[in-house]
Amino acid sequence: MTKTLTMNTGATIPVLGYGTYKIAPADAAAAVTMALDAGYRHIDTAQMYGNEAEVGEAIEASSIDRGDIFLTTKLNNTNHLAKDARASFAQSLEDLRTDYVDLFLIHWPLPTLYDGDFLSTWKVLEEFYADGRAKAIGVSNFLPEHIDVLLEGSDVVPAINQIEVHPYFTNEDSRAKNTEAGIINQAWSPLGRAAVLTDPVIEEIAERIGVTPAQVVLAWHLNRGDVVIPKSVTPSRVASNMDIFDVPLTEADHERITALNRGEDGRQGSNPATMDRL
């Protein structure tokens, strides 16, 4: 099983990353240090998370070359106007103690705010890509109709769309649209906020092949060709989540997991069509 995917920029992204959502600033440096020590080389944060400075502290303090770490952050919902996007991106770089990020995303499309004009925000991200401060740019939580706006109105195709995907919400329409456009699917909440881990199907497969339920679900994602960013602050789980590249899922296992999809009833996060929180 491959450990990297090639983005439409030509650069590669590790298929397994470490997510820092809801890791408090006071805990973030230690958590990222733990992840790096466990072998993670892909770290995902966001302006919204409030822990960029601590993530940057951990990366700077590590003995790992910056070029060997794939670092993602995201534009906060309050910063969609051009001047705010530029200022906040500069602040993110300062907080992260780096002169570039490997990937910068628009966190939410916010179609009911800013007159629905996320295309202008995307144009600002194109500036960051052009000047090299963002080695790749992409989006998060963009629905197919939002992707169409970007494809029709800009020259740079997003490298990534980070969306909610897990066995209870397989998000096939968005995944298909992204793939068609040459955009890599990246799954946030890949474990379904842990809800799917006690599903009888997942538990049975895990017990039969001798791995954890989380390893089963993460391997299912990778078999689908998606990037995943699980989050944990428990050392044993951080380590076991790394050990997913040889999980022997059969085709029948894969199909059984995919069949757990509940459609919109399985969505656990906000609906991007209506999400309007700043």
DOMAR-209424 format. One line per 2 residues: for each residue x, y, z of N, C-alpha, C. Coordinates in Angstrom, 3 decimals. Layout:
# residues N
X,Y,Z,X,Y,Z,X,Y,Z  ...
//
This chain:
# residues 278
0.852,-1.197,0.000,0.000,0.000,0.000,0.888,1.247,0.000  0.598,2.171,-0.905,1.429,3.362,-1.032,1.352,4.237,0.214
2.475,4.908,0.517,2.517,5.797,1.674,2.425,7.268,1.285  2.454,7.549,-0.015,2.291,8.925,-0.491,1.407,8.928,-1.731
0.801,10.070,-1.999,0.085,10.304,-3.248,0.684,11.532,-3.908  0.618,11.583,-5.223,1.133,12.735,-5.959,-0.007,13.698,-6.244
0.142,14.925,-5.770,-0.864,15.957,-5.998,-0.741,16.507,-7.414  -1.713,17.308,-7.815,-1.680,17.878,-9.165,-0.593,18.932,-9.338
0.106,19.266,-8.264,1.270,20.157,-8.350,2.535,19.394,-8.708  2.489,18.075,-8.619,3.669,17.243,-8.804,4.338,16.853,-7.506
4.015,17.543,-6.419,4.562,17.207,-5.103,3.776,16.052,-4.498  4.392,15.383,-3.536,3.729,14.259,-2.888,3.221,14.652,-1.507
2.193,13.954,-1.066,1.621,14.143,0.263,1.559,12.791,0.955  2.034,12.679,2.191,1.875,11.422,2.922,0.393,11.109,3.122
0.019,9.868,2.897,-1.402,9.517,2.990,-1.885,9.461,4.434  -0.955,9.380,5.370,-1.309,9.371,6.787,-0.753,10.621,7.450
-1.637,11.407,8.038,-1.218,12.608,8.746,-1.690,12.580,10.182  -1.213,13.553,10.934,-1.608,13.686,12.339,-2.454,14.936,12.479
-3.712,14.757,12.888,-4.627,15.879,13.034,-4.539,16.495,14.415  -4.686,17.816,14.480,-4.570,18.521,15.766,-5.856,19.230,16.169
-6.965,18.882,15.530,-8.253,19.478,15.881,-8.595,19.178,17.338  -9.020,20.216,18.046,-9.418,20.110,19.452,-8.284,19.674,20.382
-7.048,19.832,19.954,-5.936,19.670,20.887,-5.625,21.053,21.444  -5.796,21.218,22.726,-5.621,22.523,23.359,-4.197,23.020,23.163
-4.030,24.337,23.034,-2.679,24.877,22.867,-1.694,24.364,23.912  -2.133,24.232,25.144,-1.230,23.782,26.209,-0.724,22.360,25.984
-1.464,21.587,25.194,-1.099,20.191,24.958,-0.521,19.946,23.573  -0.615,20.940,22.687,-0.329,20.705,21.275,1.140,20.415,21.002
2.051,21.143,21.632,3.474,20.920,21.364,3.875,19.500,21.740  3.442,19.055,22.906,3.775,17.695,23.337,3.135,16.657,22.424
1.899,16.916,21.977,1.209,15.965,21.107,1.910,15.842,19.761  2.286,16.967,19.179,2.965,16.929,17.881,4.345,16.299,18.021
5.036,16.603,19.099,6.330,15.958,19.347,6.164,14.447,19.421  5.141,13.988,20.122,4.856,12.558,20.220,4.598,11.961,18.838
3.818,12.668,18.013,3.512,12.174,16.674,4.768,12.094,15.812  5.590,13.122,15.862,6.829,13.108,15.087,7.737,11.976,15.544
7.823,11.780,16.841,8.652,10.693,17.373,8.123,9.327,16.948  6.806,9.235,16.758,6.195,7.971,16.337,6.364,7.711,14.846
6.826,8.720,14.107,7.075,8.534,12.687,6.203,9.332,11.751  5.249,10.086,12.278,4.416,10.919,11.410,5.274,12.010,10.774
5.024,12.259,9.498,5.716,13.334,8.791,4.720,14.243,8.066  3.503,14.217,8.523,2.431,15.035,7.951,1.604,15.536,9.131
1.617,16.852,9.328,0.933,17.468,10.460,-0.121,18.435,9.930  -1.331,18.330,10.463,-2.455,19.152,10.012,-2.944,20.035,11.158
-2.976,21.348,10.915,-3.507,22.285,11.890,-4.390,23.294,11.155  -4.789,24.350,11.847,-5.652,25.375,11.249,-5.636,26.610,12.130
-5.862,27.755,11.499,-6.008,28.982,12.279,-7.113,28.822,13.319  -8.196,28.167,12.937,-9.347,27.984,13.813,-9.006,27.201,15.079
-8.007,26.328,15.001,-7.696,25.458,16.135,-6.983,26.198,17.261  -6.372,27.336,16.943,-5.700,28.119,17.969,-4.413,27.514,18.490
-3.842,26.555,17.754,-2.633,25.893,18.245,-1.464,25.936,17.261  -1.530,26.848,16.286,-0.452,26.914,15.302,0.900,27.196,15.960
0.935,28.099,16.913,2.210,28.456,17.543,2.840,27.245,18.218  2.032,26.450,18.873,2.547,25.278,19.570,2.949,24.180,18.591
2.200,24.041,17.502,2.597,23.106,16.452,3.946,23.523,15.880  4.086,24.812,15.598,5.351,25.315,15.079,6.501,25.115,16.043
6.228,25.306,17.315,7.256,25.098,18.346,7.771,23.664,18.315  6.855,22.710,18.216,7.252,21.303,18.211,8.054,20.952,16.970
7.641,21.465,15.826,8.356,21.166,14.587,9.749,21.773,14.627  9.850,23.011,15.084,11.155,23.674,15.152,12.087,22.964,16.129
11.532,22.470,17.227,12.356,21.829,18.255,12.768,20.407,17.884  12.121,19.834,16.894,12.442,18.458,16.516,13.772,18.417,15.766
14.336,17.233,15.673,15.584,17.058,14.925,15.319,16.739,13.462  14.065,16.820,13.059,13.669,16.470,11.690,13.767,17.698,10.801
14.360,17.534,9.632,14.451,18.644,8.689,13.057,19.122,8.314  12.895,20.430,8.228,11.592,20.990,7.853,11.126,20.416,6.526
12.031,20.195,5.602,11.655,19.677,4.294,11.116,18.261,4.313  11.302,17.574,5.432,10.800,16.207,5.554,9.439,16.145,6.238
8.902,17.305,6.598,7.596,17.365,7.256,6.606,18.070,6.338  5.479,17.430,6.083,4.409,18.030,5.285,3.473,18.739,6.255
3.394,20.061,6.125,2.653,20.882,7.087,1.474,21.568,6.409  0.296,21.368,6.968,-0.938,21.968,6.452,-1.540,22.896,7.494
-2.018,24.060,7.053,-2.896,24.864,7.889,-4.022,25.414,7.017  -4.973,26.090,7.671,-6.201,26.470,6.975,-6.628,27.877,7.355
-7.273,28.537,6.406,-7.770,29.895,6.585,-9.015,29.888,7.465  -9.018,30.730,8.482,-10.174,30.798,9.370,-11.368,31.449,8.667
-12.557,31.132,9.140,-13.779,31.671,8.540,-13.869,33.186,8.644  -13.197,33.771,9.610,-13.233,35.224,9.792,-12.320,35.956,8.828
-11.546,35.230,8.031,-10.471,35.850,7.254,-10.636,35.703,5.750  -11.865,35.637,5.256,-12.072,35.427,3.829,-11.813,36.674,2.987
-11.969,37.862,3.544,-11.668,39.066,2.764,-10.180,39.108,2.449  -9.833,39.688,1.300,-8.457,39.619,0.807,-7.443,40.123,1.826
-7.709,41.286,2.415,-6.733,41.854,3.354,-6.583,40.969,4.585  -7.670,40.364,5.016,-7.621,39.497,6.188,-6.928,38.175,5.866
-7.178,37.669,4.671,-6.519,36.427,4.263,-5.010,36.621,4.196  -4.590,37.737,3.613,-3.146,37.991,3.498,-2.505,38.161,4.874
-3.140,38.949,5.721,-2.569,39.206,7.049,-2.546,37.938,7.892  -3.606,37.173,7.843,-3.668,35.979,8.693,-2.718,34.894,8.198
-2.522,34.809,6.892,-1.571,33.827,6.372,-0.156,34.171,6.819  0.188,35.451,6.742,1.505,35.874,7.229,1.666,35.546,8.709
0.602,35.746,9.477,0.658,35.432,10.904,0.790,33.928,11.129  0.107,33.141,10.311,0.233,31.688,10.436,1.674,31.246,10.216
2.319,31.792,9.198,3.714,31.431,8.944,4.594,31.808,10.127  4.345,32.987,10.683,5.126,33.419,11.844,4.881,32.483,13.030
3.624,32.171,13.287,3.301,31.299,14.416,3.874,29.897,14.223  3.851,29.424,12.997,4.363,28.088,12.700,5.883,28.050,12.577
6.511,29.204,12.654,7.976,29.322,12.616,8.546,28.740,11.328  7.919,29.098,10.226,8.345,28.595,8.928,8.115,29.671,7.888
8.805,29.570,6.770,8.582,30.544,5.704,7.678,29.994,4.608  7.180,28.771,4.799,6.215,28.217,3.844,5.417,27.115,4.528
4.252,26.831,3.976,3.514,25.621,4.340,3.402,24.754,3.100  3.283,23.479,3.312,3.163,22.560,2.184,1.773,22.587,1.574
0.786,22.981,2.391,-0.594,23.031,1.911,-1.366,24.053,2.730  -2.075,24.940,2.032,-2.927,25.924,2.703,-4.326,25.788,2.135
-5.310,25.648,3.022,-6.684,25.377,2.617,-7.627,26.487,3.047  -8.674,26.721,2.257,-9.843,27.463,2.735,-10.643,26.481,3.584
-10.866,26.809,4.848,-11.426,25.831,5.784,-12.887,25.492,5.474  -13.694,26.494,5.144,-15.109,26.292,4.808,-15.487,27.240,3.675
-16.387,26.817,2.777,-16.789,27.706,1.678,-17.670,28.865,2.124  -18.458,28.678,3.173,-19.346,29.727,3.697,-20.206,30.351,2.596
-20.987,29.548,1.870,-21.736,30.077,0.728,-22.817,31.082,1.086  -23.213,31.145,2.358,-24.237,32.115,2.759,-23.633,33.386,3.349
-22.313,33.467,3.396,-21.625,34.649,3.920,-20.738,35.253,2.838  -20.241,36.456,3.087,-19.350,37.138,2.136,-19.966,37.171,0.736
-21.271,37.325,0.664,-22.001,37.318,-0.612,-21.743,36.040,-1.410  -21.388,34.982,-0.709,-21.131,33.713,-1.382,-19.872,33.698,-2.222
-19.000,34.683,-2.015,-17.850,34.862,-2.906,-16.584,34.224,-2.340  -16.544,32.907,-2.349,-15.308,32.232,-1.945,-14.294,32.192,-3.085
-14.742,32.511,-4.320,-13.803,32.540,-5.442,-12.759,33.642,-5.251  -13.181,34.808,-4.766,-12.216,35.883,-4.522,-11.202,35.472,-3.465
-11.659,34.739,-2.464,-10.740,34.234,-1.444,-9.751,33.262,-2.067  -10.249,32.403,-2.942,-9.372,31.454,-3.631,-8.302,32.183,-4.441
-8.663,33.287,-5.056,-7.691,34.057,-5.837,-6.544,34.551,-4.956  -6.843,34.867,-3.697,-5.782,35.292,-2.779,-4.862,34.109,-2.472
-5.437,32.930,-2.286,-4.591,31.754,-2.074,-3.698,31.490,-3.279  -4.185,31.810,-4.461,-3.346,31.655,-5.646,-2.095,32.527,-5.550
-2.210,33.690,-4.909,-1.035,34.546,-4.697,0.005,33.824,-3.840  -0.465,33.173,-2.780,0.456,32.475,-1.880,1.145,31.317,-2.601
0.396,30.664,-3.484,0.967,29.573,-4.274,1.996,30.115,-5.260  1.668,31.231,-5.887,2.572,31.807,-6.879,3.876,32.283,-6.258
3.815,32.825,-5.043,5.050,33.341,-4.440,5.800,32.281,-3.623  5.272,31.063,-3.589,5.988,29.959,-2.969,5.788,29.800,-1.479
5.010,30.674,-0.875,4.783,30.524,0.569,3.801,29.398,0.880  3.015,29.024,-0.101,2.184,27.817,-0.012,2.578,26.927,-1.184
3.167,25.786,-0.887,3.634,24.903,-1.950,2.472,24.264,-2.700  1.332,24.203,-2.041,0.095,23.740,-2.681,-1.057,24.426,-1.970
-2.155,24.595,-2.682,-3.351,25.187,-2.085,-4.538,24.275,-2.367  -5.508,24.364,-1.481,-6.682,23.525,-1.635,-7.831,24.057,-0.814
-8.804,23.212,-0.615,-10.024,23.617,0.079,-10.414,22.532,1.069  -11.373,22.863,1.891,-11.908,21.915,2.866,-13.415,22.108,2.925
-14.131,21.013,2.951,-15.592,21.052,3.076,-16.292,21.668,1.867  -15.665,21.645,0.708,-16.297,22.168,-0.501,-17.136,21.079,-1.149
-18.393,21.403,-1.422,-19.305,20.502,-2.116,-19.025,20.537,-3.614  -19.553,19.578,-4.383,-19.301,19.578,-5.823,-19.634,20.896,-6.507
-20.736,21.541,-6.100,-21.086,22.813,-6.746,-20.089,23.914,-6.406  -19.469,23.837,-5.248,-18.430,24.808,-4.896,-17.166,24.558,-5.716
-16.841,23.298,-5.917,-15.686,22.953,-6.750,-15.890,23.465,-8.170  -17.107,23.337,-8.685,-17.388,23.826,-10.037,-17.099,25.316,-10.168
-17.444,26.092,-9.151,-17.180,27.533,-9.186,-15.684,27.792,-9.328  -14.875,27.068,-8.583,-13.426,27.256,-8.664,-12.884,26.815,-10.017
-13.365,25.693,-10.516,-12.869,25.191,-11.797,-13.210,26.134,-12.938  -14.377,26.760,-12.848,-14.809,27.660,-13.918,-14.202,29.049,-13.798
-13.808,29.441,-12.579,-13.400,30.825,-12.368,-11.942,31.060,-12.084  -11.131,29.992,-12.099,-9.724,30.180,-11.773,-8.862,29.231,-12.587
-7.574,29.485,-12.558,-6.633,28.672,-13.323,-5.980,27.576,-12.489  -6.003,27.723,-11.172,-5.351,26.752,-10.296,-6.404,25.807,-9.719
-6.258,24.540,-10.024,-7.171,23.525,-9.489,-6.724,23.172,-8.073  -7.631,23.130,-7.112,-7.226,22.737,-5.759,-6.482,21.403,-5.768
-5.451,21.323,-4.951,-4.701,20.071,-4.854,-5.428,19.057,-3.985  -6.148,19.562,-2.990,-6.791,18.727,-1.973,-8.175,19.292,-1.674
-9.126,18.421,-1.398,-10.367,18.824,-0.739,-10.490,17.969,0.513  -10.358,18.606,1.669,-10.447,17.896,2.944,-11.910,17.894,3.382
-12.504,16.715,3.416,-13.940,16.589,3.635,-14.228,15.529,4.696  -15.429,15.584,5.230,-15.847,14.546,6.172,-16.063,13.239,5.419
-15.334,12.219,5.814,-15.505,10.879,5.246,-15.222,9.857,6.340  -16.106,8.904,6.475,-15.913,7.766,7.371,-16.945,6.715,6.978
-16.903,5.521,7.530,-17.827,4.474,7.075,-19.302,4.813,7.203  -19.680,5.663,8.143,-21.083,6.047,8.264,-21.459,7.184,7.316
-20.467,7.848,6.739,-20.721,8.941,5.790,-19.622,8.889,4.735  -19.841,8.087,3.710,-18.783,7.841,2.731,-18.645,8.959,1.705
-19.624,9.856,1.661,-19.508,11.114,0.907,-19.122,10.883,-0.552  -19.823,9.964,-1.190,-19.425,9.525,-2.528,-19.517,10.622,-3.582
-20.526,11.488,-3.506,-20.663,12.524,-4.531,-19.467,13.468,-4.518  -19.074,13.908,-3.334,-17.919,14.800,-3.246,-16.641,14.089,-3.662
-16.472,12.856,-3.219,-15.262,12.122,-3.580,-15.164,11.948,-5.090  -16.283,11.631,-5.728,-16.272,11.424,-7.172,-15.947,12.720,-7.911
-16.541,13.823,-7.471,-16.277,15.111,-8.105,-14.809,15.484,-7.969  -14.265,15.313,-6.781,-12.864,15.651,-6.577,-11.959,14.814,-7.471
-12.211,13.521,-7.502,-11.384,12.628,-8.311,-11.462,13.004,-9.781  -12.657,13.298,-10.249,-12.849,13.700,-11.646,-12.034,14.944,-11.980
-11.915,15.855,-11.017,-11.206,17.115,-11.243,-9.707,17.019,-10.973  -9.231,15.855,-10.558,-7.815,15.714,-10.249,-7.448,16.229,-8.872
-8.426,16.256,-7.977,-8.244,16.737,-6.605,-8.209,15.529,-5.673  -7.209,15.464,-4.808,-7.116,14.359,-3.860,-8.132,14.542,-2.740
-8.786,13.449,-2.380,-9.702,13.448,-1.240,-8.923,13.230,0.049  -9.163,14.095,1.010,-8.552,13.942,2.326,-9.672,13.872,3.356
-9.646,12.845,4.186,-10.733,12.607,5.130,-10.419,13.192,6.495  -11.253,14.182,6.895,-11.184,14.581,8.299,-12.205,13.743,9.069
-11.967,13.592,10.349,-12.771,12.684,11.181,-12.856,11.300,10.545  -11.706,10.737,10.141,-11.756,9.462,9.413,-12.294,8.305,10.239
-12.274,8.457,11.560,-12.808,7.410,12.432,-14.238,7.698,12.864  -14.857,8.705,12.248,-16.236,9.030,12.595,-16.375,9.477,14.030
-15.395,10.272,14.489,-15.375,10.697,15.895,-15.523,9.495,16.818  -14.936,8.398,16.399,-14.861,7.135,17.148,-16.174,6.362,17.180
-17.250,6.928,16.644,-18.545,6.245,16.721,-18.548,4.920,15.974  -17.847,4.870,14.850,-17.899,3.651,14.043,-17.067,2.519,14.640
-16.201,2.839,15.587,-15.256,1.834,16.074,-15.922,0.727,16.877  -17.139,0.983,17.335,-17.877,-0.057,18.063,-18.946,-0.719,17.200
-18.941,-0.403,15.910,-19.890,-1.056,15.012,-19.559,-2.550,14.941  -20.560,-3.415,15.015,-20.289,-4.861,15.001,-19.495,-5.328,13.784
-19.732,-4.729,12.632,-18.989,-5.125,11.430,-17.508,-4.802,11.593  -17.214,-3.602,12.055,-15.824,-3.195,12.248,-15.162,-4.066,13.313
-15.862,-4.288,14.413,-15.295,-5.093,15.499,-15.023,-6.527,15.052  -15.924,-7.092,14.252,-15.739,-8.482,13.799,-14.527,-8.595,12.883
-14.389,-7.659,11.955,-13.242,-7.688,11.044,-11.944,-7.522,11.828  -11.931,-6.579,12.759,-10.725,-6.324,13.550,-10.314,-7.558,14.343
-11.283,-8.199,14.976,-10.972,-9.384,15.779,-10.467,-10.523,14.905  -11.070,-10.688,13.735,-10.684,-11.800,12.856,-9.265,-11.661,12.341
-8.853,-10.439,11.999,-7.518,-10.280,11.413,-6.481,-9.815,12.427  -6.918,-9.575,13.663,-5.967,-9.295,14.726,-5.409,-7.891,14.755
-6.261,-6.910,14.444,-5.856,-5.504,14.517,-6.928,-4.737,15.284  -6.695,-3.451,15.493,-7.685,-2.642,16.205,-8.776,-2.170,15.247
-9.954,-1.835,15.763,-10.988,-1.257,14.904,-10.510,-0.008,14.172  -9.729,0.836,14.836,-9.227,2.039,14.168,-8.330,1.679,12.994
-7.500,0.660,13.150,-6.638,0.240,12.047,-7.460,-0.269,10.870  -8.544,-0.963,11.156,-9.432,-1.434,10.083,-9.991,-0.255,9.300
-10.509,0.739,10.009,-11.144,1.875,9.340,-10.117,2.695,8.567  -8.960,2.931,9.142,-7.941,3.716,8.441,-7.442,2.979,7.204
-7.281,1.665,7.297,-6.870,0.888,6.126,-7.933,0.941,5.033  -9.192,0.919,5.429,-10.296,1.057,4.455,-10.172,2.373,3.701
-9.907,3.457,4.408,-9.712,4.752,3.746,-8.576,4.682,2.729  -7.441,4.145,3.143,-6.290,4.116,2.245,-6.571,3.249,1.026
-7.322,2.167,1.213,-7.703,1.329,0.075,-8.553,2.098,-0.925  -9.279,3.096,-0.453,-10.108,3.928,-1.327,-9.304,5.036,-2.001
-8.045,5.181,-1.642,-7.196,6.185,-2.264,-7.256,7.541,-1.608  -7.724,7.598,-0.364,-7.854,8.873,0.337,-6.699,9.084,1.312
-6.447,10.348,1.630,-5.513,10.736,2.682,-6.303,10.833,3.983  -5.698,10.431,5.096,-6.392,10.471,6.385,-5.566,11.243,7.409
-6.262,11.908,8.337,-5.579,12.655,9.398,-6.229,12.336,10.749  -6.043,11.114,11.237,-6.604,10.779,12.546,-5.950,11.601,13.649
-6.692,11.817,14.708,-6.188,12.565,15.860,-6.306,11.720,17.111  -5.239,11.703,17.886,-5.276,11.091,19.206,-4.152,11.705,20.024
-4.343,11.765,21.321,-3.265,12.196,22.206,-2.828,11.037,23.101  -3.324,9.844,22.801,-2.949,8.647,23.547,-1.776,7.973,22.845
-0.626,7.843,23.487,0.564,7.326,22.800,0.348,5.999,22.088  -0.350,5.064,22.716,-0.542,3.758,22.085,-1.376,3.868,20.817
-2.370,4.748,20.823,-3.208,4.919,19.630,-2.464,5.671,18.539  -1.680,6.661,18.930,-0.865,7.378,17.950,0.051,6.391,17.235
0.649,5.486,17.985,1.544,4.497,17.390,0.787,3.494,16.530  -0.327,2.967,17.032,-1.055,1.945,16.270,-1.677,2.519,15.008
-2.047,3.787,15.035,-2.603,4.416,13.836,-1.565,4.526,12.722  -0.281,4.466,13.078,0.779,4.464,12.070,0.897,3.108,11.389
0.480,2.068,12.079,0.722,0.699,11.630,-0.483,0.170,10.857  -0.739,0.787,9.710,-1.957,0.453,8.966,-1.689,0.028,7.526
-0.433,-0.001,7.121,-0.148,-0.198,5.705,-0.163,-1.664,5.282  -0.203,-2.562,6.244,-0.244,-3.989,5.911,-1.471,-4.679,6.494
-2.504,-3.904,6.796,-3.737,-4.500,7.322,-4.403,-5.305,6.201  -4.610,-6.609,6.395,-5.064,-7.469,5.296,-6.578,-7.470,5.092
-7.120,-6.333,4.703,-8.546,-6.297,4.387,-8.804,-7.029,3.076  -9.830,-7.861,3.061,-10.236,-8.500,1.817,-11.191,-7.575,1.061
-11.443,-7.911,-0.182,-12.414,-7.131,-0.952,-13.788,-7.187,-0.289  -14.123,-8.342,0.257,-15.410,-8.479,0.950,-15.454,-7.606,2.200
-14.337,-7.538,2.936,-14.271,-6.654,4.102,-14.515,-5.212,3.679  -13.828,-4.824,2.627,-13.941,-3.447,2.141,-15.393,-3.123,1.784
-16.041,-4.041,1.095,-17.425,-3.814,0.682,-18.365,-3.753,1.886  -18.114,-4.576,2.879,-18.966,-4.557,4.080,-18.830,-3.229,4.821
-17.623,-2.713,4.887,-17.412,-1.430,5.567,-18.089,-0.308,4.786  -17.913,-0.304,3.478,-18.533,0.735,2.652,-20.055,0.702,2.779
-20.607,-0.485,2.943,-22.063,-0.644,3.047,-22.625,-0.089,4.355  -21.767,0.300,5.281,-22.243,0.910,6.529,-22.720,2.342,6.320
-22.477,2.881,5.141,-22.842,4.267,4.837,-24.311,4.552,5.156  -24.551,5.654,5.853,-25.908,6.077,6.196,-26.321,7.331,5.443
-25.546,7.735,4.459,-25.874,8.952,3.731,-25.863,10.163,4.643  -26.747,11.114,4.370,-26.780,12.343,5.171,-27.058,12.071,6.645
-27.732,10.982,6.938,-27.986,10.645,8.342,-26.695,10.314,9.087  -25.656,9.971,8.338,-24.382,9.643,8.965,-23.444,10.822,9.116
-23.815,11.970,8.535,-22.953,13.153,8.651,-22.889,13.582,10.113  -21.688,13.798,10.619,-21.511,14.191,12.011,-21.099,15.652,12.160
-20.475,16.209,11.135,-20.093,17.609,11.173,-21.149,18.484,10.526  -20.822,19.754,10.391,-21.752,20.704,9.774,-21.909,20.424,8.286
-23.065,20.786,7.749,-23.300,20.682,6.313,-22.689,21.907,5.642  -21.748,21.721,4.709,-21.103,22.874,4.077,-22.058,23.807,3.344
-23.234,23.311,2.972,-24.199,24.153,2.266,-24.782,25.231,3.159  -24.772,24.986,4.460,-25.415,25.921,5.392,-24.495,26.393,6.509
-23.312,25.836,6.621,-22.402,26.207,7.702,-22.054,27.690,7.581  -22.326,28.466,8.641,-22.128,29.917,8.559,-21.528,30.495,9.844
-20.832,29.674,10.601,-20.240,30.176,11.850,-18.906,30.857,11.580  -18.738,32.028,12.148,-17.475,32.748,12.019,-16.622,32.531,13.263
//
